[in-house]
């Protein structure tokens, strides 16, 4: 199942993408793809629905983020061995964990806003995990899939000066407006055969900047869910951004950053395509 949301910002409605690629409006049956939906066994109920009975979403309707605003966004730094090498940093012995503001989540085709006074806005394609039900102190890594609702593209946009040079605290370089385009859809976990072998790429103005595969992740999805649950309760609808492969602007010689008018395109195998135009905030 591919979950989508549509409509104006902060007024999105829930839907799904059917097998013919049509967006179907399920707002008459569900309020949203939110905490209550996931915790109340919504995915199982959704699987039993005849989608042909529901209206199509008008083609001109905006694509929203594929899930409602998460309770928290947890990000993992330096989680690709080839990205760690690019950054000149050692492979971390444990996941590097930070958070970004939940209000950064926007639709997959909404603009990336270049913050005021920014000169180092950077791109990062990431695999996103959406939590399917609350979990705390998970005992076995093998049980982690039961707590994963699905996967999506998560664009972890970053302002490197704010992140690295303005106090050494990452949150303010990660939490600017529109810094987390999400979607276009959430693919339920049962439809992904091997989440540890998905190709991914990011282009800026048609030029390939990032290319990678989830098989070079240092800590895989199940490990991350298990690990994070030892420190905090992961709640249904929370988003985990699992790190980025090599090719970010910061790692280039000389570094290269986004400017107003640039077009960014992101693809992860089986999870669709995002496209954003950069604009000045």
C-alpha positions in Angstrom: 0.0 0.0 0.0 1.2 3.5 -0.8 -0.2 6.2 1.5 -0.4 9.8 0.3 -1.8 13.0 1.5 -3.2 15.9 -0.5 -4.6 19.4 -0.3 -3.4 22.8 1.0 -0.6 23.0 3.6 -1.9 22.2 7.1 -5.3 21.1 5.6 -4.2 17.9 4.0 -6.5 14.9 3.6 -5.5 11.2 3.6 -5.5 9.0 0.5 -3.7 6.2 -1.2 -2.1 5.6 -4.6 -3.9 2.7 -6.3 -2.2 0.1 -8.5 -2.9 2.3 -11.6 -1.1 5.2 -10.1 -4.3 7.2 -9.3 -4.6 9.1 -6.1 -7.8 8.0 -4.2 -9.4 10.2 -1.6 -10.1 8.3 1.6 -11.0 11.3 3.8 -14.6 10.1 4.2 -13.3 7.1 6.1 -10.1 8.2 7.8 -9.2 11.5 9.5 -5.4 11.4 8.7 -2.4 9.2 8.6 -1.5 10.2 12.1 -0.8 8.7 15.6 -4.4 7.6 16.1 -4.5 5.9 12.7 -1.4 3.8 13.2 -2.0 3.0 16.9 -5.6 1.8 16.2 -4.5 -0.8 13.7 -5.3 1.5 10.8 -3.0 -0.2 8.3 -4.8 -3.6 8.7 -8.2 -1.9 8.2 -6.9 0.0 5.2 -5.7 -3.3 3.6 -9.3 -4.6 3.5 -10.8 -1.6 1.7 -12.0 -1.6 -1.9 -10.3 1.4 -3.3 -12.4 1.5 -6.4 -15.3 2.8 -4.3 -13.5 6.0 -3.5 -13.2 9.2 -5.6 -10.0 10.2 -7.4 -8.1 13.1 -6.1 -8.2 16.0 -8.6 -5.0 16.1 -10.6 -4.2 19.7 -9.7 -4.3 19.0 -6.0 -1.1 19.6 -4.1 0.8 16.5 -2.8 1.3 16.8 0.9 3.8 15.0 3.1 2.9 11.3 3.1 2.1 11.3 6.9 0.8 13.9 9.3 3.3 16.0 11.2 5.3 13.5 13.3 5.7 13.8 17.0 9.4 13.9 16.5 12.0 13.6 13.8 15.1 11.6 14.8 18.1 11.8 12.5 21.1 9.6 12.2 24.5 11.2 11.3 27.3 9.5 9.4 25.4 6.3 8.9 26.8 5.4 5.5 30.4 4.1 5.4 31.2 5.9 2.2 29.8 9.2 3.5 31.9 8.9 6.6 34.9 8.4 4.4 33.9 11.5 2.3 33.7 13.5 5.5 37.1 12.4 6.7 35.5 11.0 9.8 35.8 7.5 11.4 32.9 5.1 11.3 31.0 5.8 14.5 30.8 2.9 17.1 27.2 3.8 17.9 24.6 5.8 16.0 25.0 9.6 16.0 21.6 10.9 17.0 20.1 14.4 16.7 16.6 15.8 16.1 15.1 18.4 13.8 11.9 20.4 14.2 8.8 18.5 13.3 7.4 21.6 11.5 10.1 21.2 8.8 8.0 18.5 7.2 6.4 19.6 3.9 5.3 18.0 0.7 7.6 16.3 -1.8 7.2 19.0 -4.4 7.1 22.0 -2.1 9.9 24.5 -2.4 13.1 24.3 -0.4 13.4 27.7 1.3 16.9 29.1 1.5 17.0 30.8 4.9 17.8 34.4 5.3 21.6 35.0 5.5 22.2 31.4 4.4 25.2 30.7 2.2 25.6 27.0 2.9 22.2 25.3 2.4 22.9 21.7 1.5 21.1 18.6 0.2 20.8 15.1 1.8 18.7 12.3 0.4 17.7 9.8 3.2 15.6 6.8 3.7 12.8 7.6 6.1 11.3 5.1 8.6 7.8 5.8 9.9 7.0 4.1 13.2 3.8 2.1 13.2 3.2 1.7 17.0 4.7 2.8 20.2 7.8 1.0 21.3 10.1 1.4 24.3 13.0 -0.8 25.5 12.6 -3.3 22.6 14.3 -6.4 23.7 15.3 -8.0 20.4 16.4 -6.5 17.1 14.5 -9.2 15.3 11.2 -7.8 16.6 11.8 -4.3 15.2 9.8 -4.9 11.9 6.6 -5.2 13.9 7.0 -1.5 14.8 7.7 -0.2 11.4 4.8 1.1 9.4 6.7 1.8 6.2 9.4 3.7 4.3 9.6 6.9 2.3 12.0 9.5 0.9 13.1 12.0 3.5 15.1 15.1 2.3 17.2 16.2 5.3 18.0 19.7 4.1 20.8 21.3 6.1 22.3 24.7 6.6 26.0 23.9 7.3 27.1 27.3 8.7 24.1 27.2 11.1 24.8 23.6 11.9 28.6 23.6 12.3 29.9 27.1 12.8 27.2 28.8 14.9 27.7 27.1 18.3 28.4 23.5 17.2 24.8 22.4 17.8 23.1 20.8 14.9 19.4 21.5 15.5 19.3 25.0 14.2 21.1 24.0 11.0 18.4 21.3 10.4 15.2 23.0 11.5 14.7 25.9 9.1 11.3 26.1 7.3 10.6 23.5 4.6 13.8 21.6 5.5 12.2 18.2 5.4 10.2 17.4 2.2 8.7 13.9 2.8 7.1 11.5 0.3 5.6 11.4 -2.3 4.2 8.3 -0.5 4.7 6.0 2.4 5.2 2.5 1.1 4.1 0.0 3.7 6.8 -2.3 4.9 5.3 -5.4 3.4 5.8 -4.0 -0.1 9.6 -3.6 0.3 11.4 -6.8 -0.3 14.8 -5.8 1.0 15.1 -2.4 2.6 18.8 -3.0 3.0 19.4 -2.9 -0.8 17.7 0.1 -2.3 19.5 2.3 -4.8 19.2 6.1 -4.3 20.2 9.3 -6.1 20.0 13.0 -5.9 20.4 15.5 -8.7 20.8 19.3 -8.7 19.9 21.0 -11.9 20.1 17.7 -13.7 23.6 16.9 -12.4 24.0 13.8 -10.3 25.3 14.8 -6.9 24.5 11.8 -4.7 24.3 8.1 -5.7 24.3 5.3 -3.2 22.5 2.3 -1.8 21.1 1.4 1.6 23.5 -1.6 1.6 26.3 0.7 2.8 24.3 1.8 5.9 26.4 1.2 9.0 23.3 0.7 11.2 20.3 -0.8 9.4 16.7 0.0 10.0 15.9 -2.7 12.5 19.0 -1.9 14.5 18.1 1.8 14.6 14.6 1.1 15.9 15.9 -1.2 18.5 18.7 1.2 19.5 16.6 4.3 19.7 14.0 2.6 21.8 16.5 2.1 24.6 16.7 5.9 25.0 13.3 7.2 24.2 9.8 6.0 23.4 9.3 5.9 19.7 5.7 6.8 19.0 3.4 5.9 16.1 3.9 8.3 13.3 7.4 9.3 14.4 10.0 9.7 11.6 13.5 8.3 11.6 15.8 9.7 8.9 18.5 7.1 8.6 21.5 9.1 7.1 22.8 10.0 3.7 25.2 8.5 1.2 28.2 10.5 -0.2 27.9 13.5 -2.5 26.6 16.3 -0.2 27.7 19.8 -1.1 29.8 20.1 2.1 32.0 17.3 1.0 32.9 18.7 -2.4 36.2 20.4 -3.2 35.4 23.3 -3.2 32.0 22.9 -1.3 28.9 23.6 -3.4 25.6 24.8 -2.0 22.0 25.4 -3.1 20.9 28.8 -4.4 17.5 30.2 -5.3 16.3 28.7 -8.6 18.1 25.4 -8.2 16.1 22.3 -8.9 16.6 19.2 -6.7 15.4 15.7 -7.6 15.5 12.7 -5.3 14.8 9.1 -6.0 14.9 5.9 -3.9 14.1 2.6 -5.5 10.5 1.7 -4.9 9.7 4.9 -3.0 9.1 7.3 -5.8 10.6 10.7 -6.8 10.7 14.1 -5.2 11.4 17.4 -6.9 11.9 20.8 -5.3 12.7 24.3 -6.6 14.8 26.4 -4.2 13.5 29.8 -3.2 14.7 32.6 -0.9 12.8 32.6 2.4 
